[in-house]
Amino acid sequence: MKLVVVESPAKAKTIEKYLGGDYKVLASYGHVRDLPPKDGSVDPDDGFAMKWQAYGDKTKQLKAITDAAKQSDELILATDPDREGEAISWHVQEVLKGRKALPAKVERVAFNAITKQAVLEAIAHPREIDDDLVDAYRARRALDYLVGFTLSPVLWRKLPGAKSAGRVQSVALRLIVEREREIEAFKAQEYWSVAAAMEQDGTGFTARLVRWRGDKIERLTIGTEGDAMAAKADVEQGAFKVVSVETKPLTRNPPPPFTTSTLQQEASRKLGFSASHTMSLAQALYEDGAITYMRTDGVQMDGSAISAARGAIANRYDASYVPDQPRVYKTKAKNAQEAHEAIRPTDFGRDKAGGGDHARLYDLIFKRALASQMASARLERTTVEMEEGTGQTALRATGQVVKFPGFMALYTEGRDDKDDEDGKLLPAMSEGDAPAKKGVEAEQHFTQPPPRYSEASIVKRLEELGIGRPSTYASIIKTLKDREYVRIEQNRFFPEESGRLVTSFLERFFDRYVSYDFTAGLEEELDDISGGRAQWQEILKAFWQDFKPKTDEVMERQPSEVTAELDKFLEPLLFPEKEDGSDPRLCPRCNEGKLALRGGRYGAFIACSNYPECKYTRQFGQRGGDQPDQGEDEILGKDPETDEDIEFKTGRFGPYVEMGQGEGEKPKRASIPKDIPRADVDLEMALKLLSLPRVVGQHPETGNDIEAAIGRYGPYLRHDGKYARLETTSDVFEIGMNAAVVKLAEAAQKGGRGRGAAREPLKILGKHPRTEEEIKLMDGRYGPYVTDGTTNATIPKTVDKDELTLEEAAQLIDDRAAKGPAKKKRKAPAKKKPAAKKKAAPKKKAAAKPKKAADATDEG
C-alpha cells in the first residue's frame, strides 16, 4: 500500500477519487508540530536549535498517519507547493522517523491544481523534500519566535498595558499609524472651480475654466470666494467659440490574472471581502479542484491554460476579441518569487463553481483570468478648447468614447480611489462653433488628506515595499485586529491608542527593526535561503547579535525613564503649538501644573504634574489642542440613606459616579454607560447606577433571584449562573418578570452561545502573552476556571483564584491544550423520577448543536 499525506480532508477526498485502490490518502489537518510557546524553544547558543512539540489536537491524525505508515511500502508527501507545504511534509517525515514508522521509500510530490491530470502527472514525477525551502521555513519561524519572545517582555515591563509585538505586523501597524499622523497634520486649503453648462445640437456637456485673465488655472489658483465670483462673472459675460478639437486614440490593455495580493485587493474593492475571508474561500475552491493554488506572486499562466483561455474567448466572442499573440506577463512586485502560476480556473469551460460567496469569488477569478488573454480595448478621447473674443478666458471640455471594448466587455479592474476623468461622450463640434451657454457655477472645494488604508490598499502597499509574503497578508491584518491595535470603520483602518503607543515605543527604541528598508531587506535574505543562496543559521546569527543587545539595553531602563523619552518623542503630537503662543503643556484646570505622559496599569495617559492636588487627565490619543477640559468633579447630591456625597467624575477611562470616601474605605463607583447622555446623569440616575445589581424578582421555577446589571460587555440578566444580554441600559431598570423569564429561556435555548446569552466573567486577566487571545476568569459549575475562548483550564484548589496572575493563567491553558481534548464520560441512564403532583407544562427541547467541522485551513 502507498500512503499519501495531504493537509486537509477536503483535498484528501478529492485526490482519493483520482488514485487507485493501492493508495490510502490521509490528511494532517495543517501543521502537526510547532515551537512550544515558552522560553527555550529556540536556542541561539546552540546553532538556533529548535525544540518541536506536536499540537495537542493533532494526536488523532498523527496516530492514524503513523498506523497507516507502518502498513505501507511507500510514503508520498503531497502537501501544498510552497514553503509551508514543504514544512508540513518535513514535519510529518520527522514525526514518523521518531516513531520508527517511516516507510523505506519516501517521495515528495507537488501540484499547482487539484485535477486528475495534475495529480497523476505529479505522482509520476516525484522528488525529494526541498531542504532549502525547509531551511527558509525554519529561519522564519525561529526569527518570528525570537522577536516575539524577546521584544514582547520588554513591552510588558516598560510600557504598561501594551501587548506583544511582531516582526512584520509591527511594520504594517507603523504604516497605518503614520498615515493617521499625516491626516492629523494635514491642513486643508480652500479652492474654487468654475464650470459652464454648455449645449451643442441639443446635447449638453460641461466645460471647465482653464484660463482666466491670461493665466493658466491650476487646482489651487482660485483660492477665495471673491476671485471665484469674479471668474464666474467673466465666464457668464463671455461669448465662447471653439478654437480647437483634438481627438486621440487610446489603447487600454487588460490586467494580468490574479496573484494572492491582487485577489485580496480586488475582492475587497468589488465584493467587500476581508483578506482572511477571501483566502478561506480560495482555499475551498482550490481543494475542490476549481482553481489553481491560491498562494502565489506569479502572474504567468501555463501554456496549455493560455491556449484553453484563447479557445474560450473565441467561443464566447468573435475572433476580434482574441489577440494575434498570447499575452505574457511579468510581475512588478518587489521580491516576487514567481514560483507558481497565477490564480486561474483549472477549466476555462467552467464559468461557475460553488454557491454564495464561493461562487462570487470564482466568478471574479474566472473573468480576470479570461480577460487577461483578450484583445486590448480601443478608446477615443476628445478635447475641445473654447475661448472668448480676447483670448484671456478659456474653457475646456473632455470626453471619451469606447470604439472597441475588447477585454472591457468582460472585466474592468476596480480602483481604490475615484477616477476624476470625465468619460462622457461629447457632441460633434468643429472649430468656429459657438455652443450655447446654459449656466455657470462656481463651486467651493477643500484639499483632502491622504485616505486611510483599506484592506486592499494596505496589502498593495506592503507588496510594493517588499514586506511580508502572499501567504502572510491575511494573518498580518487579522493579528492587528485581534490585538485591538486597529479598528475598521467603513472598510478603513483607524489605529487605536494602544497601536499608536506601541508604534511610538518601537520607533523610539527599536527604529531599525520597524523600518521598511530593514524589514524588506530581511525578507530578501530569507528568500535567499529558499533559493539556496544563503545559510539560515548565518542569517539568524547576524540578526540576533544586534537585536539581543538592543533589547537588553532597553530592558535595563526604568519604566519612568521610558515614559519620559516617549513624552519627548511624542511632544508634537500630544502637545502641539497653540495659535495664541501659550504653553501647550500648561494644565487647563489648575493653570499651574505641567502636562506630561504617564504610564498606568492600563496604559498611557496625560496627567498634571500637580497630582494629587490637581486630578486633570486625558487619554493618550487625545491631542492637546483638540480636547476640552474634562471639567471639575461635580457633586450631584447626597445619598438619602448614608448622607454621603455622590459625585460625577471623569477619568481616563470615561465618566463615572462615585459615592463615599471614608478613610480606609474604597468608594463605590459606577461607570456611565455610553447610551446615557451627560445631561441625564443627575442624582436619581446616579443612585440607580450605584444600586446595581437590581433584583427583578424570583424566578417562578427555582425561586431564586433574577438580577439585572451592567457588565464589561453591556447590560445583562443573571439567574443561577446563567446570563442573557439586554439591549439598552434602560432595560436594566425597567424590565419586568415576564420579559426577564422569556429572555433567560431564549438564552438557554441557544445553548448559552448565541446573541442574548453571555456569561459574565469574574475578571478579564488580559491577553495571552503568546497567542494574544483574551483570557477570562470564569465561575463554572464545578468551580472557577480560565479560558481563552478555545481551551478551558480548571484552577487547582491550591491556587487562590483572586491571586491568579496572567502568566499563571496562560500556563494553565497551555498545559491543558497540550493534553488534547478531554474524553467525554458516558453518562449512566437517568433514574425515573416519581410523577409530580401537579402536571407541569411540557418543556421544549433545545435544538441539537451541529458538530463543528475541523479547521483544515493552513494559515501558511
N, C-alpha and C positions, 0 to 999 in steps of 0.2 A: 504493500500500500504506500501511496505517496501522500504526505501531509502538506497541505497548502495553508499558510497563515497570512491573513489579511487583517485590516484594522476593525472593520465594522461588520455586524451581522448582515446588513443590507447588501454590502459588497460581497460577502461570502455567499449569500443566497443567489446573487446574480451570476457569480463566477461558477458556482457549482453546477448551474444549468449547462455551461459550455464544456465542462470536463467530463470524462467518462467515469465509470464505476471504480476505477483504480485510484481515484483521488478522493481525499477527505479534506474539506475546506472548513477551517475554524477561524473565528475572529478573536483578536486580542483585546477588542474594545479600547483602541487607542494605546497610549503608552502603558507599559506594565510596571515600570520602575521609575523612581526619581530620587533626587538627593533628599535625605531626611531634613525636615525644616528645623535644624538645630545646629549649633556651632560645631565645627569639626568635620562637617560633611565634605569639605574641600580643604586639603592640607597644602598650603603654599610651600611649606618647608620640605615636603616630600614629593616634589615634582608635580604639585597640584593633583595629587591622588584623590580620587573620589570614592566615597562610600555610598553605594546604591542601596535602595530599600524598595521592596515590592509594595505596590499600592495594596492597602488592606482590602479594598473592594474588588480586587482582581484575583483573589485566591481561587475562586471557582474556575475562571477562564484559564489561569495558569495550570491548574490541576488537569483540566480537560486537554490542554495542549500537551502537557507532559505525558499523560497516559496514552494519547494518540501517537506521540513521538516514539515511545517505547515499542510500539507495534508497527512502526513504519520503517521502510527501507531508505526513504529519501525525504528530506525536508526542503520545501520550496517556500522561500520568504517572498511574498508578493505584496508588500506594503506600498504605500504611495511613492511616486517617483520624485521625491525631494529629500532635503536634509532630514526632516523629521521622520519621514518614512524609512529612510536608511537607518536612523537611530532606533526606531521600533524594531526593525529586523535584527539589528545588533543586540539589543536588549533581550529579545526572545532567544537568540542563539546563546547568549551568555547565561541566561537562566537555565536553559536545558543542559548546557555544558556543566553547570554547577550541580545539577541534579542527576548527572550521569545518564541523561536520556537523549543525548544528541545523536541522531542517526549518522551513519558513516558518510553519507553523501548529503551535502548542504549546498543549495543553489539559491541565488537571488535573481528574481525577475521583476521587471518594471514595465508598465504600460501606461500610456497617456490617456487612454479611453477604455471604458469597460464594455467593449464589444467583443463578440466571439472571435472575429478576425484578429483584433489587437491582443487578446488574451492568449490565443493559440500561438500567435507569432512570438510573443514574449516567452512562453513556455518552451518553444523550440530553440530559443537563443538565450539561455541563462548566462549569468556572470557571477562573480564573487561580490561580496559586500564591499562597497567603496569606502576604504579606510579614510580617505581624505574627507569625505562627507561626514563620517562618524567623528573624526577629529574636530571638524568645524562645529558640529553639534555640541561636543563636549566642551569646547572652548567657550561657546556662547552660554551654555548652561552654567559653567563654572564662573564666568565673568559676571553674569547676572546675579548669581548667588553671592559672590564676594562683595559686589557693590551693595546689594540689599542688606546683607548681614553685617556689613562694616559701617555703612553710612546711616542706616536706619537707627541704630542705637545712639548715634551722635545726635540725630534729630530728636529722639525721645527725651534725651537728658538735657540738651541745650536749648530746645525750643518747645516748651511745654504745650501740650495739646496738638503737636504736629504728628503726622503719620509717616509711614515709610516712604522711601524714595526709590526710584528705579533708573537704570542706565539709559533707557530710551524714553520711558514715559515722562521723566522729568524734563527732558528736552522738548517733547511735544507740549507739555504744560507751559514751558517758557514761551513758546510761540503764542499760545493763547493769552498769557499774561501780558506779553509785550504788545500784542495787538490792542488789548484793553488800555494800556498806558498811552498808546498812540491816540486812541479815541478820546481819552480824558484830556490829553494835552492839546487836542485839536481845537482851533479857534475858527469858527465859521465866518466866511466872508460873504457879504451881500453882493449880488449881481443881478442884472436885469437882461431879459431878452425881448426883442421886438420882432413880431411876425405879422405878416399880412395875409388875409384870406383872399385868394385870387380865383378867377374863373375864366376858362377859355373854352368856347364852343359848348357851353353847358356843363363842363366838367370842372369841379372845384379842386383846388390844391393849395398848399401852404408855401409861402416864400419867406425866408428868414433875412433879417437885416445883416449884411456882411461888410458894408462900408458906410460910414456916416461922417459927413463934413470932411471927406477926403481921407479919413483914417480907417484902416482895417479894423474890424470889430473882432476882438478875441473874447474869450469866455468872460473875463473879469473887466472888460473895457468900460461897460456902463455899470457903475457901482452905486449910483444913487437914484432915488425916485425922480428927482428933478431932471437929471440927464435923460432918464428913460422917457419921461413925458415930452421932453423937447424932441427926442428922436422920433417918438410916435407921431408928434405933430408934423415933423418934416416928411415922414412917410405918407401921412394922410394927405398932405398938400401936393406931393409929387405926382407927376404923370409918368409912369414907368413903361418902357418899351424893352422888348427882348433884344439884347445885343449879341448873345451867343447861345448856341445849342450844341452841346458836346455829348456824343454818345460813345461809350466804351464797352467793348465786350469783356466779360469776366468769366473765369473758369473756377469752379469750386470742386475740389477733389474729396472723395469720401474719407472718413477717418478709418484707421486700422481696426481690426477686430479687438475685442476686449482683452486687457490684462487684468490681474486681480485688482489693482488700484483704480483703473478706469471703470471697471464694472461697479465697484463700490461707489465711485463718484456719480456715475450715470443713474444707478439705481436710487441713490439719494435724491438726485435732481428730479427724475421723472416719476419715480414710484414712491418716494418718501420713505424708503427702507433705510434702517441703520446699517452700518458696516457689518455688525455681527449677524443681523438677520439675513442680509444678503449672502454672507458666506455659509450660513446654515442651509439656506435654500439651494445654493450652488452645490454644496456637498451632497445633498439628497439627489439632485439632478445628475451629478457625476456618478453616484453609486447606482442609480437606475439605468446608467448607460446612455443618458440623453445628451450629455455634453462631455467635452474633454476635461482634463484635470484643471481645477479652478484656482490653483495657487501657482501663478506664473507671472513673469515680467516680459515674456516674449510676445512679439506682435506678428510673427510669421505663422503661416499655415502650411501644413503638409501638402505636397504637390497633388496628391490624389484628392485631398479636400478642396483645393483650389479648382481642380477640374470638375468636381461634383457641384461646387457653387456656381461655376460658369454655366453648367448644364441646367441648374435650377433656375438661373436668371433667364436663360433662353426660353425655358418652358413657361415662365411666368410673364415675361415681356417679349418684345420683338428683338431682333438682332442688334438694333442700335443701342440697346442697353448693355451689351456685352463689349467691353473694350477689346481692342485688337490684341493686346498683350496682357497676360496675367499681371496683377499688381503684386509687387514685392515691397514689404515694409521693414523698416529698421527702427528700433526703439530710440527715443531721445532721452529716456530716463537715466539719471546718473547711477552708475554702478550696476546697471542691469546685467543679469547673468544670461538671459535668453536660453535657459536650459530646456524649456518646454515650448510647445506650441502656444499660440494664443487660445483663449477660451472660445470654443466654437461648438456647434451641434455635431454630433457624431454622424448624423444622417441629414443631409440638406433636403431630402424628400419629406422630412417630418417637420411640419411647421407648427405643431402643437405638442406639448408634453405636460403632464401633471394637471393639477387644478389649483384654483385660488392663486396665492402668491407665487407658488412654483410655476404655474402657467404664465403669469405676468413676467417673471424673470426670464423664463425660457424664451418668450416672445422677444424680449429685448436683446438677448444673446443671439437669437436666430437672425433677426433683422440687421443687427450690427455686422455680423459676420458675412451675411449675404451681400449687404450694401458695400462692404469693403472691396468686393470684386466687380462692382458695377461701374458703368461709364460715368465720367465727370458730368456735373451739372453745368449748363451754359446759361449765363445771365447777361443782361444788358443794362448798364447804368447810364442814366441820362442826367446831365447837369445843365440847368437853364439859368443864365445870368440876365438880370434886368436892371436898367439904370434910369434915373430921371434925367431931365434935359442937361443939367450942369455936369453930370457925371460924379457929383460929390456924394451921392447916396445910391447904394446898390442893394438889390435883393437877390437871393439865390434859392432855387428850388431843386431838389434832387428826387429822383425816382428810380425804381428798379423793376425789371420785368424778367421772368424766367422764360427763356426761349426753349430750353430743353431740360426737363427735370433730372434726368439721369438717376443717380442714387437717391436723390431727394424725393423721388416718387415712393420710396420705401422707408427712408430713415433720415432724420436730421438730428445732429448732436445737440444736447442741452447745454445751457450756459449757466454759470454761477450768478452772473450779473446781467441785467437787461442790456440789450444792444440798442444804442440810441439812433442807429441808422434808420433813415426813412425808406422803407421798402415799397412804398406805394407807387403805383403807375401814374405817370404824368400824361396829360393830354398832348396831342401832337402840336408843336409850336415851331415857328420859324423866325429867323432874325427879322426885326421890324414889327412883329406882332405886339399889340398893346392889350394884354389881358385886363379884364375888369377887376377893379379893387372893391371888395365887398366889406372890408373892415380891417382894422389894425388893433392889435392887442400888445400891451406891454406887461410882461409877467415877472414877478419878483422870484428870485431863487437864492439859495444859500449853499455854499460848498458843503459837501458831506464828508465825514470822516471815513477812513477805510472800513469796510464791513467786517463784522466779527466773523470768525471762521465757522463754516458749516462742516458737517462730516465730510462732505465731498471736497471742500477746499482745503481742509487740514490734511487729508490724505494726499491731495495733489501737492501741497507744499512740502510735506515730509518726503515724498518721492523725488521732488525737484532737488531737495537738499541732500539726498542720498542717505536719509536716516530711516532705519527700520527696513523691513523686507515685506514682500507681498503677504506672507503668512502672519505678519505681526500687527498690521494696521488695525484690524478689528479688536484684537486684545488690548492694544495700547489705549484705544478710545474707551473700551469697557473698563479698564483699570482706572482711568481718570474719573469716570463717572462713579464707579464703585467706591473709590476713596473719598468721594464728595469733594474733590478738588475743583470740579467744574459742575455746572448745571446747564441744561439745554432748554432754551426758550425759543419757540418759533424756529426750530432747527438751527439755532446759532449757539455757539459756546460762550458762556459767561464764566469767568473764573470766580470761585468762591474765595472768601477771606483766607481760608486755610491754604488754598492753592497759591494765592499771591504771596503769602508769608513764606511758604516753603521755597518758592521760586526765588524770592529775595535772599533768603538764607543761603541757598546754593550759589546764587550769583556772587554773593559777598565772600563766601568762604571756599567754594568749590567751582569757581568760574570756569576753569579749564574743562571740567568734566560735564558741564551742561552747555558748552559752546557747540555750535553747529558744525564747525570745521573739524573739531576733535572727534565728535561722535561719528561723522561721516567717514573720517579717516580710519577710525577703528573698524567701521563696517567693511571698508576696503581690505583691511588686514585680515579680518575674519573670512572674507571671500577668497583671499589668497590661500588660506588654509584649505578651503573647499577645492581649489584648483591645484593643490599640491605644491604651491609656490612658497609656503611658509610653514614653520613648525609650531604647533599650537601651544606647547609649553613656553616657547620663547616669547610669543605674543603676550601671554598672560604674565610672564615674568617682567617684561618691560612695563606693562600697565601697573602691576602690583608694587613694584619698587618705588614708584612715585605716589601712588594713591594711598597706600597704608600709612606712610609717614604724615601725609597731609591730614588724614582722619585722626591720627594720634595727636597731632598738634592742636586741632580744634577741640578734641575731647578734653584736653588739659585746661581749656579756658573755663572760667566761671560763667554760669548762665547769665549773670548780670552784665558781664563784660560782652557777651554775645549780643544781648539785648541793646546795650549801648552802641555797639557797632552797627546794628541794624537800624537803630534810631537815626544815626548819622547818614547811613546809606540811603534811607527812605525819606529823608527830610523833604526833598522836592515834592514827593507825593503826599506825605502826611501833613506837612506844614507849608503849603505854597505861599508865595509872597502875596500880601494884600494890596489892593489898589490904593488904599489910603496910606501905605507905608508903615502901618503899625506892626508890632511884633506878632507874627503868626503863632508863636508859641505861648503867648500870654493867655492865661486861663480866663475864659469868658465869664466864669462865675464869680471868682474871688478877685479878679483883676490884679493879683499879686503873684501867684504861683506860675511856674513854667510847665507847659505840657511836654510829655515825653512818652515814648513807647515803653510799656511794661509787659512783663511776662506773667501769666497766671496759670492756674491749674488747667483751665480750659482753653488756653490760647492767649494771643497777644491782644492788648487794648491800649488806649491812650488815657493817661491819667494826669492829674495835677500834682505838682511837687509838694503842695501843702497838705497832702493827705496825712492824717485823717480829718484835720480841720475842714478841708475842702474835699468833697467827695465827687467832684466832677469827673465823669468818664465818658468816653465814646468808643465805639467799636473800631477795630483796626482798619477796616476797609473804608471808613468814612473820612473823606478829605476835609481838612480843617475849614476851608472856605465854603464848603457846600452844606454843612450841617449846622442847624441852630443849636443853641444851648439846650440841654435836655431839661433844664428847669430845676428850681428848688424843690425839695421834698414838700409835699402839701398835706396838712392834717385834714382829713375828711370829716373827723368827728370822734366821738368816744363810744366804746363798746358799752351797751346798756347794762351788761351783766358785770363786767370787771372794771368799768370806768377807765380802761386803758385807751390811749390814743391809737387811732387807726390812720396810717399814713399811706399816701400814694407816692411811690418812688420809681426811679428809673435807673436800672443797672446796665451793665454792658450786654446783658442777655435780654434786655427789654424791660417794659414796665411791670410793676407788681405792687401788691398792697401788703402792708406789714402791721402786725399788732403785737405789743408787748416788748419791752426792752429791759426787763428786770435783770438785776445783777445775777450772773451765773445762769440765767435762763436764755434759751435760744428763742428769738422772736418767731412768732408764727407768720408764715408768708404764703402768698398765693399769687401765681403769675396771672397776668391779664391775657386772656385768650385773644387771638388776632381778630376774631369776629365781634369783639366788643369795642365800640368807639370810645375814645378818651372821654368824650362828653358824657357818656353813660356811666362812667365809673364814679359813683357817688357813695355815700356811707352805706346805703341799702345794698348796692351791688357788692361793695367790699365785704360786708358781713356775710352775704350769700357765698362768696368765693371762699372766705376763710372758714365757713362752716362745713365745707365739703369734707368727706363724702356725705351725701344726703340719703337717708333711708326712705325708699319709695314705699315700702310696705313688706309684708311677709308673703313669700311665695305660697300659693294655695295648695301645692302638693307637698312641699317639705316643711313649711312653716318657718323657714329661715329667711333672714333679711335679704332684700334686693336693694343694692346700693347704686347710686348714680354719682359719678365723679369725673374729674378731668385728669388725664394722664399725659405722658410724654407724646403719645400719638393722637391725642384728642379726647373728646368726651366719650364715656363708655358706661355700660351697666355691668354689675358684678353680682354673681349669686353662686354660692358653693364652689368657688374656684373657677367658674365658667364666666366668660365675658361676651358682651355684644356691643358693637360700636353704635354710637349715636351720631346724628348728622350735624347738629349745631350745639353750641353752649347753652342756648335757651332750653333745649330738650332736657338737660341735666336738672333744671329747676322745675320744669313743667310736666314731664312725662308721668302718666298715671299708671296704676297697677296693671290694667288690662293691656295697655300698649307695651309695658315692660315685659310682661309674661310672653307676649307674642314675639317680641324682639329676641328674647333669650331662646325661645323654641326654634325660631328661624335659624339662629346662630348654631344651635345644637344639631339641627338637621343638615347643616353644611359641614358637619364634622369638625367644627372649630377652626376651619381653614379659610372659609370664604369671607366675602365682604360682610361686615356686621358681626364677625366673630374673631376677636383678637385678644389673646391672653396678655394681660399687662405684666411686664417683667418686674421683678423686685428691684433690679438695678441694671443699668447699662454699664458694663465694665470697660468698654472701649473696643477698638479694632484689634483683631488677632494680629500679632506682630509679624506673622509670616504669610497668612492668607488674606489679610485685610478684611475678613468678614467680621461683622459686628457680633460681639459676644455678650449674651444676656444671662443674668442670674434669674432663674425661674423657680417657682414653687410648684412642684409636681405632686401627683397623687401619692408617690412613695417618698417624698422628701425633696429638698432643694437639689437643683441640677443646673449645669451651664450648657448653653447651646450656641452654635454659630449659624443656626438655620438649617444645617445639614446633619451634624453629629451632636447627639445629646450625651453628656457625661455626668454621671452621678457624683455628687460631692461626698467624699469619705466622711464617716461620722467623726473622725478625729480632727476634721478641719472645720473651723467656725466659718459659716457662710458669710458673716459680716466682715471677717478679716481677710477673705479671699482676695488675692491680687490678680491683676490682668494676666501676668505671666503664668501664675499657677493655673488659672482657668484655661489658658491656651494649651498648657502641657497636658491637662486632663483630657481636653478634646483631642489632641494629637495622639495620646496613648489609646484613647477609645477607638479612634478611627483606624489605628494600626491593627487593632484586633479584628477588624472586619465587622459586618453586620451581625447583630445579636440573633441567636437562634430562637425562634418562637416556640414556646412550650405549648403542647397540645392541651387544651382545657378539657377537664372532665365534664361529662354531661351534667347539666344543672338539675338539681333535685326539684321535683314538682312542689310548688307552694300550695298550701291549702287555699281553697277558694275564699275570696274576700266576701265579707258580709254584704257589702254594698257593691254592686257592679259598677266598675269604672268605665268611662268611655274608652274605646279601643284606641291605642296609640299607633300613629303611622310609623312604619319602618323607614329609617334613613336610607336613602339610595346608596347602593354599594359604590365605593370609590374605585375607579379603574386603576389598575396597577400601572405605575409609572415605568415607561419603557427606558431601558438602559441608554444612556447618552453615549453614542459611538463617535461623536464629533471630536476630531483631533484639532486642538487649537493651533497646532503647527508651530 
